[in-house]
Amino acid sequence: MLDVVDLSRLQFALTAMFHFLFVPLTLGMTFLLVIMESTYVLTGKKIYKDMTKFWGKLFAINFAIGVATGLTFEFQFGTNWSYYSHYVGDIFGVPLAIEALLAFFLESTMIGLFFFGWDRLSKRQHLAVTCCVAFGSNMSALFILIANAWMQNPKGATFNFETMRMEMVNFTDVLFNPIAQVKFVHTVSSGYVCGSMFVIGISAYYLLKGRDIDFAKRSFTIAASFGLFSIISVMLLGDESGYELGHIQQTKLAAIEAEWHTESAPASFTAFGFPNQESMETDYAIKIPYLMGIIATRSLDTPVKGIDDLKKENEERIRNGMVAYGLLEKLRSGDKTTENIAAFNNVKKDLGYGLLLKPYTEKVVDATLSQIQKAVDDSIPKVWPLFFSFRIMVAAGFLMFTIIGAAFIQSCRHKITSNKLVLKAALLGIPLPWLAIESGWFVAEYGRQPWAVSEVLPVNIAASQLDTSQLLFSLSLVIGLYILFLIAESYLMIKFARLGPSSLKTGRYYFEQSDKPRNIVSYQVEAYAGENK
């Protein structure tokens, strides 16, 4: 039976991962629109204006529904995670406020000018508007990822026993968190790949159908070029993420790799296997020598800690956390001697580990050996979900690299339509970015467990005081609402993608019994003749 914390986590996971179905496509499409419109301004060829308008229409559908899902998502910080908001809201809320006041307002305002300013602005003015949309969407991602990175690596803040809250002491440390820097470039690059695969796949559909050939070829070429650059960036930053994890989030790294025991340097990488958390072994493991050590440490002589050694370290920190909790009780009761304050400051970094005992005892300072062992076990996330999710992400990434690379080669050879296999792979590969991105976000967030804020606030403490009936009701509403959003998004995207760029030219269609949209004869004859000379 799921308890309040489990239901709160489930609702947050559903809303977060559903919202992130829309974010990467928004990020990717904005820069593709900038490239297309820049080409229009430079060349004067109207086909590039039509490309910007058509792909902008699909972008708008995605953006509108993405905003709606984001609002539902953010409300949970006050409803389901109220103690989290109280405990760390002074730090977590700052980048979110900057995102709303600066980035989102810029993006949402400029989107209106993007759609209604074609006949009111000059070419260069409208291009500047499109650039502002792209800049705003990326800045929005930056500040949200800064907030998320602080949850992964809480720098620039300290606990104040007087207020019983975390307080910011250095905004620069929050802003330039090394996790934030890596996550930002990795995340936005994955969004660029998503937008590129989306455009490549739909363009491939038109080419396979033999319609809107010139439009589809140009869209295909731009997306393939931009996509190749983006996916190389994703792969390089993915490697950098592994290096940062080796320094900052060793437990997450060990769980992702099912690194049960510390190996002699350099550690091998487990390409595949079946992790067994009870025996702390990976059955039928296929290992690549040296690779894990190179990824995590950039060296051949530095070991990568295994889960068994990390659990020993966590046990020591839990015991220090018990001491910190006892000193905190003294300070809260008024015994604020210089010695107690100094002693607390020496161990308060482990207070969060002491809070891991809360589900098992109210008297943290008197926890038994069995209760401490349960808290130690809780300090390590379940390995198999992280292990397989990471490998799904990597496999999807390599498939996309293959498809985008083949599409780029065909574009360079001016033989886009000559290889039907590449076009079919591009069309079937449209879901791959979402598969990789959702798997990656699952790894990032589930790998942080059992923490709401790493080593500071356990998830069990962060949740609101609700009952299961309230959460089941809200969860049902969220699922119902999001199903409607998904139906609306799918219907509109499929409808306008099938209509294609011809809708910009004629605005009129007739439909045969198959319901497949056909261009009117006048458009087929015209086929952009004269406008693209």
C-alpha positions in Angstrom: 0.0 0.0 0.0 1.4 3.4 -1.0 1.8 5.9 1.8 1.6 9.7 1.6 5.3 10.1 0.7 5.0 7.4 -2.1 1.9 9.0 -3.5 3.5 12.5 -3.4 6.6 11.2 -5.2 4.4 9.4 -7.8 2.4 12.5 -8.5 5.5 14.7 -8.8 7.2 12.2 -11.0 4.2 11.9 -13.3 3.8 15.7 -13.7 7.5 16.4 -14.0 8.1 13.7 -16.7 4.9 14.6 -18.6 5.9 18.3 -18.6 9.3 17.4 -19.9 7.7 15.8 -23.0 7.2 19.4 -24.2 10.2 21.3 -22.9 12.9 19.7 -25.2 10.9 20.2 -28.4 10.4 23.9 -27.4 14.1 24.3 -26.9 15.0 22.6 -30.1 12.5 24.2 -32.4 13.3 27.8 -31.3 16.9 27.7 -32.7 15.8 25.9 -35.8 13.3 28.7 -36.4 16.1 31.2 -36.0 18.2 29.4 -38.6 15.4 29.1 -41.1 14.4 32.8 -40.7 18.0 34.0 -40.8 18.3 32.1 -44.1 15.2 33.9 -45.3 16.5 37.3 -44.3 19.9 36.6 -46.0 18.6 35.1 -49.2 15.2 36.7 -49.6 13.7 33.3 -50.7 10.1 33.0 -49.5 10.3 29.3 -49.0 12.4 29.9 -45.9 9.7 32.3 -44.6 7.2 29.5 -45.2 9.4 27.0 -43.4 9.6 29.4 -40.4 5.8 29.8 -40.3 5.0 26.2 -40.7 7.4 24.8 -38.2 6.5 27.7 -35.9 2.9 26.6 -36.0 3.9 23.2 -34.6 6.2 24.9 -32.1 3.2 27.0 -30.9 1.0 24.0 -30.2 3.8 22.3 -28.2 4.6 25.5 -26.3 1.0 26.3 -25.3 0.4 22.8 -23.8 3.8 22.8 -22.2 3.0 26.0 -20.3 -0.2 24.5 -19.1 1.5 21.3 -17.8 4.2 23.4 -16.2 1.7 25.3 -14.0 0.3 22.2 -12.6 3.7 20.9 -12.0 4.9 23.9 -10.0 1.8 24.1 -7.7 3.0 20.9 -6.0 5.8 22.7 -4.2 3.1 24.3 -2.1 0.6 21.5 -1.9 2.5 18.2 -1.7 5.9 19.4 -0.6 5.2 22.3 1.8 8.0 21.5 4.3 10.5 21.4 1.4 9.3 24.9 0.4 9.6 26.0 4.0 13.1 24.4 4.6 14.9 25.4 1.3 12.5 27.9 -0.3 14.8 30.9 0.3 17.4 29.3 -2.0 15.3 27.2 -4.4 12.9 30.0 -5.1 15.4 32.6 -6.2 16.4 31.1 -9.6 12.7 30.2 -10.2 11.7 33.8 -9.6 14.4 35.0 -12.0 13.2 32.5 -14.6 9.6 33.7 -14.3 10.4 37.5 -14.2 13.1 37.5 -16.9 13.2 34.5 -19.2 9.6 33.4 -19.3 8.1 36.9 -19.6 10.6 37.6 -22.5 9.7 34.3 -24.3 6.0 34.5 -23.9 5.8 38.2 -24.9 8.0 37.7 -28.0 5.9 34.6 -29.1 3.0 36.9 -29.7 5.1 39.2 -31.9 6.5 36.2 -33.7 3.0 35.1 -34.9 1.3 38.5 -35.4 4.3 40.6 -36.4 5.0 39.2 -39.9 3.1 42.1 -41.6 3.9 44.7 -39.0 7.7 44.3 -38.6 10.6 44.4 -41.0 12.5 41.2 -41.8 15.3 42.0 -39.5 13.0 43.2 -36.7 11.0 39.9 -36.9 14.2 37.9 -36.9 15.2 39.8 -33.7 11.9 38.7 -32.2 12.6 35.1 -33.1 16.0 35.3 -31.6 14.5 36.7 -28.4 12.1 33.7 -28.3 15.1 31.3 -28.6 17.1 33.3 -26.0 14.2 33.4 -23.6 13.5 29.7 -23.8 17.1 28.8 -23.2 17.4 31.3 -20.3 14.3 29.7 -18.8 16.0 26.3 -19.0 19.2 27.8 -17.5 17.5 29.1 -14.3 15.3 26.1 -13.8 18.4 23.8 -14.1 20.3 26.1 -11.7 17.5 25.4 -9.1 17.6 21.7 -9.9 21.3 21.5 -9.7 21.2 23.0 -6.2 19.1 20.1 -5.2 21.8 17.8 -6.5 24.7 19.8 -5.1 23.6 22.3 -2.5 26.3 24.9 -2.6 26.1 28.5 -1.4 23.7 27.8 1.5 23.9 26.9 5.2 21.5 25.7 7.9 20.4 28.3 10.5 19.3 26.6 13.7 17.5 29.9 14.8 15.1 29.7 11.9 15.3 26.0 11.2 15.8 26.7 7.5 18.5 26.6 4.9 19.6 30.1 4.0 21.6 31.4 1.1 25.1 32.8 1.9 26.6 33.0 -1.6 24.5 33.5 -4.7 27.5 33.1 -6.9 28.1 29.6 -5.7 24.4 28.8 -6.5 24.6 30.4 -9.9 27.9 28.8 -11.0 27.3 25.3 -9.5 29.4 22.9 -11.5 26.4 20.5 -11.8 24.3 23.4 -13.2 26.8 24.2 -15.9 27.1 20.6 -17.1 23.3 19.9 -16.8 22.4 23.1 -18.8 24.5 22.4 -21.8 23.6 18.7 -21.8 19.9 19.4 -21.4 19.5 22.1 -24.0 21.7 20.1 -26.4 19.3 17.2 -26.0 16.5 19.6 -26.7 18.2 20.7 -29.9 18.5 17.0 -30.9 14.8 16.5 -30.2 13.8 19.4 -32.4 16.1 18.2 -35.1 14.8 14.7 -35.1 11.2 16.0 -35.1 11.9 18.1 -38.2 13.9 15.4 -39.9 11.3 12.8 -39.3 8.3 14.8 -40.6 10.3 16.0 -43.6 11.2 12.4 -44.3 7.4 11.7 -44.2 6.8 14.3 -46.9 9.7 12.9 -49.0 8.4 9.3 -48.8 5.0 10.6 -49.8 6.4 12.5 -52.7 4.9 15.8 -51.7 6.3 19.3 -50.8 9.7 18.0 -52.1 11.6 21.3 -52.1 10.3 22.4 -48.7 11.0 19.0 -47.2 14.6 18.8 -48.6 15.5 22.2 -47.2 14.0 21.4 -43.8 15.7 18.0 -43.8 19.1 19.5 -44.5 18.9 22.3 -41.9 17.7 19.9 -39.2 20.3 17.2 -40.1 23.2 19.8 -39.9 22.0 21.3 -36.7 21.2 17.9 -35.2 24.6 16.5 -35.9 26.3 19.4 -34.1 23.8 19.0 -31.2 24.1 15.2 -30.7 27.9 15.4 -30.7 27.5 18.1 -28.0 25.2 15.8 -26.0 27.7 12.9 -26.2 30.6 15.1 -25.0 28.6 16.7 -22.2 27.3 13.3 -21.2 30.9 12.2 -20.7 31.5 15.4 -18.6 28.4 14.6 -16.5 30.0 11.2 -15.7 33.2 13.0 -14.6 31.2 15.4 -12.3 29.3 12.5 -10.8 32.6 10.9 -10.0 33.4 13.9 -7.8 30.1 15.1 -6.4 27.5 12.3 -6.6 29.4 9.1 -6.1 26.5 7.2 -4.8 24.4 7.9 -7.9 27.4 7.0 -10.1 27.9 3.7 -8.3 24.2 2.9 -8.6 24.1 3.7 -12.3 27.0 1.4 -13.0 26.1 -1.3 -10.4 29.5 -0.7 -8.9 28.9 -2.9 -5.9 32.5 -3.1 -4.8 35.5 -0.8 -5.1 37.7 -2.2 -7.9 41.4 -1.7 -8.4 42.0 1.3 -10.7 41.0 1.7 -13.4 37.5 0.4 -12.9 35.7 -1.5 -15.7 32.4 -0.4 -17.1 29.5 -2.8 -17.0 27.9 -2.6 -20.4 25.0 -4.9 -19.5 23.9 -7.4 -16.9 21.2 -8.0 -14.2 21.9 -6.2 -10.9 21.0 -8.1 -7.8 20.8 -5.7 -4.8 20.4 -8.5 -2.2 23.6 -10.3 -3.2 25.3 -7.0 -4.3 26.4 -8.6 -7.5 25.5 -8.1 -11.2 24.5 -11.4 -12.8 25.8 -12.2 -16.4 27.7 -8.9 -16.4 29.4 -7.8 -19.6 32.3 -5.5 -18.7 34.6 -3.2 -20.7 38.0 -2.9 -19.0 39.3 0.6 -17.9 36.3 2.5 -19.3 34.6 3.3 -16.0 37.8 4.6 -14.5 38.5 6.9 -17.5 34.9 8.3 -17.5 34.6 8.9 -13.8 38.2 10.0 -12.9 40.0 10.9 -16.2 42.8 8.7 -15.0 44.1 5.1 -14.8 45.2 5.1 -11.2 42.2 6.5 -9.3 39.6 4.0 -8.0 35.8 4.4 -8.3 34.1 3.7 -4.9 31.7 0.9 -4.8 28.4 0.8 -3.0 29.7 -1.3 -0.1 32.3 1.3 0.8 29.8 4.2 0.3 27.4 2.5 2.7 30.2 2.4 5.3 30.8 6.1 4.8 27.1 6.8 5.0 26.9 4.9 8.3 29.5 7.1 9.8 27.7 10.2 8.6 24.4 8.9 10.0 26.1 8.6 13.4 27.5 12.1 13.1 24.0 13.2 12.2 22.7 11.7 15.4 25.2 13.9 17.3 24.2 16.9 15.2 20.5 16.3 16.0 21.2 16.0 19.7 23.1 19.3 19.7 20.3 21.0 17.7 17.8 19.9 20.3 20.0 21.6 23.0 20.3 24.8 21.0 16.5 24.9 20.3 15.8 24.4 24.0 17.9 27.5 24.8 21.3 26.0 25.7 23.1 28.3 23.3 26.6 28.1 24.8 29.6 28.9 22.7 30.7 25.3 23.0 27.4 23.9 21.8 27.3 26.2 18.8 30.8 25.4 17.8 30.2 21.7 18.3 27.0 21.9 16.2 28.7 23.8 13.4 31.4 21.1 13.2 28.8 18.3 12.5 25.8 20.1 11.0 26.8 19.1 7.5 25.7 15.6 8.5 22.4 16.6 10.1 20.5 15.5 7.0 21.9 11.9 7.4 20.6 12.0 11.0 17.2 12.8 9.6 17.2 9.5 7.6 16.4 7.9 10.9 13.1 9.8 11.3 10.9 7.1 9.6 12.2 4.6 12.2 12.3 6.6 15.4 11.3 9.9 16.8 14.3 9.8 19.2 17.0 10.1 16.6 19.8 10.3 19.2 18.7 7.0 20.7 18.5 5.0 17.5 19.3 1.3 17.7 21.7 -0.6 15.6 18.9 -2.1 13.5 17.4 1.3 12.9 20.8 2.7 11.9 21.2 -0.2 9.5 17.8 0.5 7.9 18.8 4.2 7.4 22.1 3.0 5.8 20.2 0.8 3.4 17.9 3.7 2.6 20.9 5.9 1.7 21.4 3.9 -1.5 18.8 4.0 -4.2 17.5 0.9 -5.9 20.1 0.0 -8.5 18.2 -1.8 -11.2 15.9 1.1 -12.3 19.0 3.4 -12.7 21.1 0.7 -14.3 18.6 0.0 -17.1 17.3 3.6 -17.6 20.8 4.8 -18.2 21.4 2.1 -20.8 18.2 2.9 -22.5 19.2 6.5 -22.7 22.6 5.6 -24.2 21.2 3.1 -26.7 18.6 5.7 -27.9 21.4 8.3 -28.2 23.5 6.1 -30.4 20.6 5.2 -32.6 19.9 8.9 -33.1 23.5 9.6 -33.8 23.4 7.0 -36.5 20.2 8.3 -38.1 21.2 12.0 -37.9 24.7 11.1 -39.2 23.2 9.2 -42.2 20.8 12.1 -42.9 23.7 14.6 -42.8 25.7 12.5 -45.2 22.8 12.2 -47.6 22.2 15.9 -47.5 25.9 16.7 -48.2 25.7 14.3 -51.2 22.5 15.9 -52.4 20.9 12.5 -52.5 18.3 12.9 -49.8 15.5 11.0 -51.6 17.7 8.3 -53.1 17.9 6.2 -49.9 14.5 5.3 -48.7 16.0 3.3 -45.7 17.4 6.6 -44.2 14.1 8.3 -44.7 12.1 5.5 -43.1 14.6 5.3 -40.2 14.2 9.1 -39.7 10.4 8.8 -39.6 10.4 5.8 -37.2 13.1 7.5 -35.1 10.9 10.5 -34.1 10.1 9.0 -30.6 13.8 8.3 -29.8 14.7 11.7 -28.4 11.8 11.5 -25.9 12.8 8.0 -24.9 16.4 9.2 -24.2 15.4 12.4 -22.5 12.8 10.8 -20.2 15.2 8.0 -19.3 17.9 10.6 -18.6 15.7 12.7 -16.3 14.6 9.5 -14.5 18.3 8.7 -13.8 19.0 12.3 -12.7 16.1 12.5 -10.2 15.7 8.9 -9.0 19.4 8.7 -8.6 19.2 11.5 -6.0 17.1 9.4 -3.7 16.5 9.3 -0.7 17.1 13.0 -0.8 14.9 15.9 -1.8 18.1 18.0 -1.5 21.2 15.9 -1.5 22.6 15.2 1.9 20.5 18.0 3.4 16.8 17.1 3.4 15.4 13.5 3.0 12.3 13.0 0.9 10.4 11.6 3.9 10.8 14.9 5.8 10.0 17.1 2.8 6.5 16.0 2.1 3.3 17.8 3.3 1.1 16.5 6.0 -1.7 15.1 3.9 -3.8 12.0 3.9 -3.9 9.4 1.2 -7.4 10.2 0.1 -6.5 13.7 -0.7 -3.5 12.6 -2.7 -5.4 9.9 -4.6 -8.0 12.5 -5.5 -5.4 15.0 -6.8 -3.5 12.3 -8.5 -6.7 11.2 -10.4 -7.3 14.8 -11.4 -3.8 15.2 -12.7 -3.8 12.0 -14.7 -7.2 12.8 -16.2 -6.1 16.4 -17.1 -2.8 15.2 -18.6 -4.5 12.6 -20.7 -6.7 15.3 -22.2 -3.5 17.4 -22.8 -1.8 14.4 -24.5 -4.9 13.8 -26.7 -5.0 17.5 -27.7 -1.3 17.6 -28.4 -1.3 14.4 -30.4 -4.4 15.4 -32.4 -3.2 18.9 -33.3 0.4 17.8 -34.1 -0.7 15.0 -36.3 -3.4 17.1 -38.0 -1.1 20.0 -39.0 1.9 17.7 -39.8 -0.3 15.8 -42.2 -1.6 18.9 -43.8 1.9 20.0 -44.3 3.4 23.3 -45.6 0.9 23.4 -48.4 -1.6 24.8 -45.9 0.4 28.0 -45.8 0.2 28.4 -49.5 -3.5 27.6 -50.3 -5.4 27.2 -47.0 -7.7 24.8 -48.9 -7.7 21.0 -49.2 -9.9 18.3 -50.3 -9.9 14.9 -48.7 -10.3 11.5 -50.4 -12.0 8.6 -48.7 -8.6 7.6 -47.1 -8.7 10.9 -45.2 -5.2 11.6 -46.5 -4.8 15.4 -47.3 -4.1 16.2 -50.9 -2.8 19.5 -52.3 -5.2 21.3 -54.7 -4.2 21.1 -58.3 -3.3 24.7 -58.6 -0.7 24.3 -55.8 0.7 21.1 -57.4 1.2 23.0 -60.6 2.7 26.1 -59.0 5.0 24.2 -56.5 6.8 27.3 -55.4 7.7 28.0 -59.0 9.3 31.4 -59.4 9.5 32.1 -55.6 12.6 30.0 -55.1 14.6 30.9 -58.2 
